Amino acid sequence: MIRKSFACLAVLGALTLGSCGSSSKNAAEYNNSIITVINENESHIANMNSAMTSADYAKAETVRAEWEKALNADIKKVEDLGDFNGDAEFQTAVVDGLKGYQKIVTEAYPKLIEIRKNNVEDPATETKLLDDINKAFEDAANNVNKASDAFEAKYNK
């Protein structure tokens, strides 16, 4: 149902920056810190998919609420990491991606849960919500991947 686009980034990022040279901050350590935060969302995605697939909408709402809290903490973690030696492109892309997730979790999922919980026959709205959720995940992943590639190209020396 929902694409797990950050997973590819996580594996790729962790492997490709493993031998980066160091400067004031170590590029590999910085990258791994950010990837760790991104990976924390994978369990929420899986839990949400499980709850929605099993039609357990009380569980879906619990997952959604927990995910919302976690996203607030994740955004703060990445912001607290700061930029990488004056370069904030990767950090900004990740924060923007997490905020994209946050929008999904606070706006789209409550509507989708409500529609399904109340057995509302509105396939057009449901399909649009699912498409919007998947597009937002895909856009966030693409933007983070682009920033990660640029970060790697700059600092993998």
C-alpha positions in Angstrom: 0.0 0.0 0.0 2.7 2.5 1.0 6.1 2.6 -0.6 9.1 2.4 1.7 11.3 4.6 -0.3 13.7 5.7 2.4 14.8 2.1 3.0 16.9 2.1 -0.2 18.4 5.5 0.8 19.3 4.1 4.2 21.2 1.1 2.9 22.9 3.1 0.1 23.8 6.0 2.3 25.3 3.8 5.0 27.4 1.8 2.6 28.6 4.6 0.3 29.8 7.0 2.9 31.5 4.4 5.0 35.0 5.5 3.9 34.5 9.3 3.8 37.4 11.5 4.8 37.0 13.6 7.9 36.8 17.3 8.5 35.4 19.2 11.4 32.5 16.7 11.4 32.9 13.3 10.0 30.7 12.8 6.9 30.0 9.1 7.5 29.0 9.7 11.1 26.8 12.7 10.1 25.2 10.7 7.3 24.6 7.7 9.6 23.0 9.9 12.2 20.6 11.3 9.7 19.9 7.8 8.2 19.2 6.4 11.6 16.5 9.0 12.2 14.9 8.3 8.8 14.9 4.6 9.4 12.9 5.1 12.6 9.9 5.8 10.4 10.0 2.3 8.8 8.4 0.7 11.8 5.6 3.3 11.8 4.9 2.7 8.1 4.8 -1.1 8.7 2.5 -0.7 11.7 0.2 1.6 9.9 0.0 -0.7 6.9 -0.7 -3.6 9.2 -3.5 -1.8 11.1 -5.1 -0.5 7.9 -4.9 -3.8 6.1 -6.5 -5.6 9.1 -9.2 -2.9 9.4 -8.2 -2.2 13.0 -8.9 1.5 12.9 -8.5 2.0 16.6 -4.9 0.6 16.3 -4.4 2.8 13.2 -5.3 5.9 15.1 -2.9 4.8 17.9 -0.1 4.2 15.4 -0.9 7.5 13.8 -0.7 9.4 17.1 2.5 7.7 18.1 4.0 8.4 14.7 3.1 12.0 15.0 4.9 12.3 18.3 7.9 10.5 16.9 8.0 12.8 13.9 8.2 15.8 16.1 11.1 14.2 17.9 12.8 13.1 14.6 12.5 16.6 13.2 14.1 18.0 16.3 16.9 15.4 16.2 17.8 16.3 12.7 17.6 20.1 13.4 19.8 19.6 16.5 22.4 17.7 14.4 23.0 21.0 12.7 24.5 21.5 9.3 27.5 19.7 8.1 30.4 22.1 8.4 28.3 25.0 7.0 26.4 22.9 4.4 22.8 22.5 5.4 21.4 21.0 2.1 21.2 17.4 3.3 19.9 18.4 6.7 17.3 20.6 5.1 16.1 18.0 2.6 15.7 15.5 5.5 13.8 17.9 7.7 11.6 18.8 4.7 11.0 15.0 4.0 10.1 14.4 7.7 7.7 17.4 7.6 6.2 15.8 4.5 5.7 12.6 6.5 4.2 14.8 9.3 1.7 16.3 6.9 0.6 12.9 5.8 0.3 11.7 9.4 -1.6 14.8 10.6 -3.8 15.4 7.6 -4.2 12.5 5.2 -4.3 9.6 7.6 -6.9 10.9 9.9 -9.2 11.4 6.9 -8.5 7.9 5.5 -9.0 6.3 8.9 -12.3 8.1 9.4 -13.6 7.1 6.0 -12.7 3.4 6.5 -13.8 3.3 10.2 -17.2 4.7 9.3 -17.6 2.5 6.2 -18.1 5.6 4.0 -18.5 4.6 0.4 -16.4 7.3 -1.2 -13.9 5.5 -3.4 -12.8 8.7 -5.2 -11.8 10.4 -1.9 -10.2 7.2 -0.6 -8.2 6.7 -3.8 -7.2 10.4 -3.8 -6.0 10.1 -0.2 -4.0 7.0 -0.9 -2.5 8.5 -4.0 -1.6 11.7 -2.1 0.0 9.6 0.7 2.1 7.6 -1.8 3.0 10.7 -3.8 4.1 12.5 -0.6 6.2 9.5 0.4 7.7 9.3 -3.0 8.4 13.0 -3.3 10.1 13.1 0.2 12.2 10.1 -0.7 13.2 11.5 -4.1 14.2 14.8 -2.5 16.2 13.1 0.3 17.9 10.8 -2.2 18.9 13.7 -4.4 20.3 15.6 -1.4 22.0 12.4 -0.2 23.6 11.9 -3.6 24.9 15.5 -3.6 26.2 15.1 -0.1 28.0 11.9 -1.0 29.5 13.4 -4.1 30.8 16.4 -2.1 32.2 14.5 0.9 33.1 11.0 -0.3 36.8 11.6 -0.9 
